[in-house]
Amino acid sequence: MPSPFIRRRKLLAAAAMGFGITCMAPTVATAQPAFPTKSVRIVVPFGPGGVGDLTARAVGQKLAQQLGQPVVIENRPGAGGVAAAEAVARAAPDGHTLFLMSNGTAVTAGLFKSLPFDTVNDFKPISTLGFFDIAVVSGIEAPFTTLAEVIAFAKAHPGKLNVGSINVGSTQNLTAELFKSAAGIDVHVVPFNGTPALVAALRGRQVDVAVEMLGPVLPQIHAGTLRPLAVTGETRSILQPRVPTATEAGVTGLVASSWNALAAPAGTPAAVIRRLHREIVASLADAEVQQRLRTLNVEAKASTPEQASELLLADIQRWSAVIERVGIPKQ
């Protein structure tokens, strides 16, 4: 039987071990820093006032309330969104710097020879924010009242139809090229430097139809100077519910829409991604946010991080194939 001295030594050793474990527990619990500890910055690859910028601001305002910290919008337009994406890819992966990702991010991945970041591996998509329509429109004085009539004319007169879009390599331009191949028609896709020039060309009959985001041409549609023929999304527009989808109009391969999402730098802790995802979902469920986005022709729609990643990958593959088929030179 151990002596009282030995028993006391064992009890003291056990107590010391228990004390050590007790003291270590708070260290383990506090090893992961709280989030957020400061303002959250959303880097937007577009200028102020556009759909992407206004979407980020609408969601960011509610997100700030959810997180209890200011959300600051930083506009970095130009260069295909490369500067904005690079700034986020190189930021600390702590959740305080986010990137407004879009279908334009996917287009850029296929349009540039090299980028200062890896579009797939340097970002962690958190959730989609919303989707907005691309439309095929004609001037009100054009002889076409349906997409079927446009296709019938193009097939009867190969090479005679002009389809307008904005800049080469833009989502609208690539959607116009997708329309050309999906419908099996021989038409000229004519790029213009911005929506105002495109609308002027439509009204002046320099082009027969155009492919453009629905939002920017809604004022002309409401004024009766442009006619919407179809939207290219999977479902009809919430703002133009009478306008058929391209699929409903008979062009089954013409499915494309614009979208925005929020992403963090790769390496951001999983707990931070989960918190951001939870608060983004709550922000998008807010009735006021939904109404603000609806006025921009944006359908508020959250996703899981996995779904957002799959969407990015699918669009990279889709637009890279169009770019290669059309022969757009790599920048």
Secondary structure by P-SEA (a helix, b strand, c coil): cccaaaaaaaaaaaaaaaaaaaaaaaaaaaccccccccbbbbbbccccccaaaaaaaaaaaaaaaaacbbbbbbbbccccaaaaaaaaaaccccccbbbbccaaaaaaaacccccccccccccccccccbbbbbbbbbccccccccaaaaaaaaaaccccbbbbbcccccaaaaaaaaaaaaacccccccccccaaaaaaaaaaccccccccccccaaaaaaaccccccccccccccccccccccccccccccbbbbbbccccccccccaaaaaaaaaaaaaaaacaaaaaaaaaacccbbbbcaaaaaaaaaaaaaaaaaaaaaaccccc
